[in-house]
Structures are given as structure tokens and as C-alpha cells.
Amino acid sequence: MYRIIAKERLAENIHLLEVEAPEVARKAQPGQFVVVRVDEEGERIPLTIADWDVGKGSITIILLAVGTTTRKLARLNAGDSILNFVGPLGRPTEIDRFGTVICIAGGVGTASIFPISRLLKARQNEVIAIMGARTRELIFWEDHLRSVSHQLIVTTDDGSYGRKGVVTEPLKEFLGARKVDRVIAIGPAIMMKFCSLTTEPAGVKTIVSLNPIMVDGTGMCGCCRVSVGGETKFACVDGPDFDGHEVDWDLLMKRQRAYLDEEKESLKLWEGKAVRKQGG
């Protein structure tokens, strides 16, 4: 069992959990993830490692409570425990002294971009961060990302905060105005797809972190297979980072929707069970 040390509500349906997992914390690197199972009846889901503290022996994860498992996690509080917490998994993000790097975070992707930007800056890169969300209420960790970048631009779809528009607009402006050595984009698949389409004409290497359906996280089940450069790859062991210009985005998004009906039914059954339990 893995004890929750702290919990924080960051935004609407977005929660932070700091979990006591010293062995994971000792090995964690930017870009890696953990596979979590809440209880004996739960499924296994991957969650990005947003931060870690070797001294405290803790891992920080940030989740968007939308499905059964993430809503279960969101109901837990400090002092509660998680049954399984396996990691760190996946290949760490490649970080070197590239030059000028644009780090793009969409939605909960901010949790993944933060430790990557932190190490990029420590390696003496010039880090330009762009973070986007649908509306102001969904922005979180702006101060965190600002502290590990040389410049930060915030966009919202509805213009309620920062610059109105999507993240690809400032990205395109930077590409046209100066030399950019690398782009790292993490967020919804559709956002990463359009970031990759934006950088491809400029020939700028673009790294994305793929989030397909995943079960075991060790390459055994094959659920997380993606097509990259015309070859089948497993996001859990070959990634999660890949060259965005080589990803078959349409296939990825199709596979992400494969179990929508089952996911809705699972949530409906769990919510009904929770209501009956509360009613005694």
C-alpha cells in the first residue's frame, strides 16, 4: 500500500496527490510515468510523474477526474492509501544542451512539461514555455512553469486569461521570428498533432508524449501500440516520447476512443454503487 501524504485541488476536476513511494522517487526522471491501481476492484492506469522528492521519498501525480479510476483517486485524501503504484516506467525524455527549446503544455500536460522544462533550463537551454487551456479556471501551476522557463505565454480558448487562442498561434510566431532548436509538446492528442503539423514545414524536431490506452506498462499486453514512422511501437517501453512528425495521429485518436462506451458504462455502474453505499 502506498500512503497519500498530501492532496490539493488545483482546478476544476484536476487534483494533485503526493504519494509515499521512496523506491520510485529514487529512480524518477522527467518524462516517465507510474501505473496505478486504486484497489482490488480497480483497473491499472498510467499517470505522468509531475514531480518527486528523494528526501521525502514521494512522487507527485496530477490527474483529471473524468473516468471511474481517476474519480476514485480524486475521492482519496491525505492518510488514505493506493493499492499499487508501479514505476518509474517508460523512457525518460532526452534532455541535452539543444539551444532554444519551446515547451508546450496543453491542459494537464503542464504536469509533464514542468520537470522537463526544469532540467532543460538546468542544462543551460533557453526555455520558452507555452501553456494552454480551455478557460482560466483550468490553468494550474503557472508559477511553477514560469520559474523553470525564460519566457512563458498563457493561452485560453475563450480569452478569459492570457492570450485568446490556441497554443499553435504563438508557436508559429516564434518559428517565424527566430531559430528554434527543439519543440516538446505534451497534452491532448489533437493539440500535439497540430503542434507537429506547425513545426514540420520549419524542420524543427518535435517530441510528443503519447497517451494511448495502457494496461501493464511493461510491453506485455500490447494495448498501447502506436504507429510511428510506419512501424508499430509500444508507448510504455519504446516511449512515451516519440517524434511528432512520424506519429500516425488519426490511428492514435481512433484507438483512444475504442472503449468509450465501456468507459461510460463503468462510470455509471460505479457511481450507482457509490450512491447506494452512501444511502446505506
C-alpha positions in Angstrom: 0.0 0.0 0.0 1.2 3.5 -0.9 0.1 6.2 1.5 -1.0 9.6 0.3 1.0 12.3 2.0 -0.9 15.3 0.6 -3.8 16.2 -1.6 -4.6 19.5 -3.4 -7.3 20.6 -5.7 -5.6 22.6 -8.5 -8.6 23.4 -10.7 -12.0 22.0 -11.7 -11.7 18.2 -11.7 -7.9 18.5 -11.5 -6.2 17.1 -8.4 -2.7 16.7 -7.1 -1.7 13.7 -5.0 1.7 13.4 -3.3 2.3 9.7 -2.7 4.9 8.0 -0.4 6.9 5.8 -2.8 10.6 6.1 -1.9 11.9 3.5 -4.4 10.1 5.2 -7.3 11.3 8.6 -6.2 15.0 7.5 -6.2 14.8 6.5 -9.9 12.3 9.0 -11.3 13.3 11.1 -14.3 11.4 13.7 -16.4 9.0 12.2 -18.9 8.4 8.9 -17.0 5.2 7.7 -15.6 3.7 5.3 -13.0 0.9 2.7 -13.3 -1.6 3.0 -10.5 -4.3 0.6 -9.3 -6.6 2.1 -6.6 -8.0 -1.1 -5.1 -8.6 -4.8 -5.7 -11.5 -4.0 -8.0 -9.7 -1.3 -9.9 -8.1 -1.2 -13.3 -4.5 -0.2 -14.0 -3.9 3.3 -15.4 -0.8 5.3 -16.3 -0.2 8.7 -14.8 2.7 11.0 -15.5 5.2 11.8 -12.8 4.8 15.5 -12.2 7.5 15.8 -9.5 9.4 13.9 -6.9 11.3 14.4 -3.7 14.0 11.9 -2.9 14.4 13.2 0.6 10.8 12.7 1.5 10.6 9.6 -0.7 7.5 10.9 -2.5 6.1 11.1 -6.0 3.6 13.8 -7.2 0.9 12.9 -9.7 -1.7 15.2 -11.2 -4.9 13.8 -12.5 -8.0 14.9 -14.4 -11.0 13.2 -12.8 -13.1 12.1 -15.8 -13.4 8.3 -15.6 -14.0 5.7 -12.9 -10.4 5.3 -11.7 -9.5 8.9 -11.8 -12.7 9.8 -9.9 -11.8 7.1 -7.3 -8.4 8.7 -6.9 -9.9 12.2 -6.6 -12.0 11.0 -3.6 -9.0 9.9 -1.7 -7.4 12.2 0.9 -4.1 12.5 2.8 -3.7 9.4 5.0 -5.5 7.1 2.6 -3.6 4.5 0.6 -3.3 3.3 -3.0 -3.0 -0.4 -3.6 -0.5 -0.5 -6.4 1.9 2.2 -7.5 4.5 0.9 -10.1 7.3 2.8 -11.6 9.1 4.7 -12.9 8.2 3.4 -16.3 8.9 4.5 -19.8 12.0 6.1 -21.3 13.0 9.4 -19.8 12.8 12.5 -22.1 16.0 13.1 -23.9 17.5 16.2 -22.5 20.7 17.8 -23.7 22.0 21.3 -24.4 20.0 21.9 -27.5 19.8 25.7 -27.6 16.3 27.2 -27.7 13.5 24.8 -26.7 9.8 25.6 -26.8 7.9 23.5 -24.3 4.2 23.4 -24.9 1.7 22.2 -22.3 -2.0 21.6 -23.1 -4.3 21.1 -20.1 -3.0 18.5 -17.7 0.1 18.3 -19.9 1.5 21.1 -17.7 2.2 18.3 -15.1 4.5 16.6 -17.6 6.2 19.7 -19.1 7.2 21.1 -15.7 10.0 18.6 -14.8 11.2 18.5 -18.4 11.5 22.3 -18.5 13.2 22.4 -15.2 16.0 20.1 -16.4 16.2 21.8 -19.8 16.9 25.1 -18.0 19.4 23.5 -15.7 21.2 22.2 -18.8 21.5 25.8 -20.0 18.9 25.8 -22.7 16.8 28.8 -23.4 13.3 27.6 -22.4 10.2 29.2 -23.9 7.0 27.8 -22.4 3.5 28.0 -23.8 0.7 26.7 -21.8 -2.9 26.5 -22.9 -6.3 25.6 -21.5 -10.0 26.0 -22.5 -10.6 28.6 -19.8 -8.9 30.4 -16.9 -10.4 28.0 -14.3 -8.4 25.1 -15.8 -5.0 26.8 -15.5 -2.7 25.5 -12.8 1.0 25.5 -11.9 1.5 28.7 -13.9 4.0 29.8 -11.2 5.8 26.5 -11.4 6.3 26.7 -15.1 7.3 30.3 -15.1 10.0 29.5 -12.5 11.7 27.0 -14.9 11.4 29.0 -18.2 12.9 32.2 -19.5 9.6 33.2 -21.1 6.0 32.0 -20.5 2.9 32.6 -22.7 -0.5 31.5 -21.5 -3.4 31.0 -23.9 -7.1 30.2 -23.3 -9.6 29.2 -25.9 -12.2 31.7 -24.6 -9.8 34.5 -23.8 -10.6 34.6 -20.1 -6.9 34.7 -19.2 -3.7 35.4 -21.0 -3.8 35.4 -24.8 -7.0 34.3 -26.6 -6.4 31.4 -28.9 -4.6 28.1 -29.1 -1.0 27.2 -28.4 -0.1 26.8 -32.1 -0.5 30.5 -32.7 2.4 31.8 -30.6 4.4 28.7 -31.7 4.1 29.7 -35.3 5.1 33.2 -34.5 8.3 32.0 -32.7 9.2 29.7 -35.6 8.9 32.6 -38.0 10.9 35.1 -35.9 13.9 33.2 -34.5 15.8 29.9 -34.6 14.2 27.2 -32.6 16.2 24.0 -31.9 13.6 21.8 -30.5 9.9 21.7 -29.6 8.4 19.5 -26.9 4.6 19.3 -26.8 2.5 17.4 -24.3 -1.3 17.5 -23.9 -4.4 16.2 -25.8 -3.6 14.2 -28.9 -5.3 16.8 -31.2 -3.1 19.5 -29.7 0.1 17.5 -30.2 -0.9 16.7 -33.7 -1.3 20.3 -34.7 1.9 21.4 -33.0 3.7 18.8 -35.1 2.0 20.0 -38.2 3.0 23.5 -37.4 6.7 22.7 -36.9 7.1 20.2 -39.7 7.5 22.8 -42.5 10.2 24.5 -40.4 12.0 21.2 -40.0 12.2 21.6 -36.2 12.5 18.4 -34.2 9.3 17.9 -32.3 8.9 15.5 -29.4 5.5 14.4 -28.2 4.4 12.2 -25.3 1.8 9.7 -26.4 -1.1 8.6 -24.2 -2.8 5.6 -25.7 -4.8 3.0 -23.7 -2.3 1.1 -21.4 -2.7 -1.8 -19.1 0.5 -3.4 -17.8 3.1 -0.7 -18.7 5.8 -3.3 -19.5 5.2 -4.1 -23.1 3.4 -7.4 -22.4 -0.3 -6.6 -23.2 0.2 -4.6 -26.5 -2.7 -2.2 -25.7 -0.5 0.9 -26.0 0.7 0.1 -29.6 1.1 3.1 -31.8 2.3 3.6 -35.4 5.4 5.7 -35.6 7.3 6.1 -38.9 5.2 3.2 -40.3 6.3 0.8 -37.6 4.4 -0.5 -34.6 5.8 0.8 -31.3 4.7 0.3 -27.7 4.3 3.6 -25.9 5.1 2.1 -22.5 8.6 0.7 -23.4 9.5 2.5 -26.6 8.1 5.8 -25.4 6.1 7.6 -24.2 8.2 10.2 -26.2 8.2 10.0 -30.0 8.9 12.2 -33.0 5.7 14.0 -33.6 6.3 14.2 -37.3 6.3 10.4 -37.6 3.2 9.6 -35.5 0.0 8.3 -37.2 -2.2 10.7 -35.3 -5.5 9.5 -36.8 -4.8 5.9 -35.7 -3.8 7.0 -32.2 -7.0 9.0 -31.7 -9.1 6.2 -33.1 -7.6 3.8 -30.6 -8.1 6.2 -27.8 -11.9 6.1 -28.5 -12.1 2.3 -28.8 -13.7 1.7 -25.3 -15.7 4.9 -24.9 -19.0 3.0 -24.4 -17.4 0.6 -21.9 -15.8 3.5 -20.0 -19.2 5.3 -19.8 -20.9 2.1 -18.5 -18.1 1.5 -15.9 -18.6 5.1 -14.6 -22.3 4.7 -14.5 -22.1 1.4 -12.5 -19.5 2.8 -10.1 -21.5 6.0 -9.4 -24.6 3.9 -8.8 -22.7 1.7 -6.4 -21.3 4.7 -4.6 -24.8 6.3 -4.2 -26.2 3.0 -2.8 -23.3 2.8 -0.4 -23.8 6.3 0.9 -27.5 5.6 1.3 -26.7 2.6 3.5 
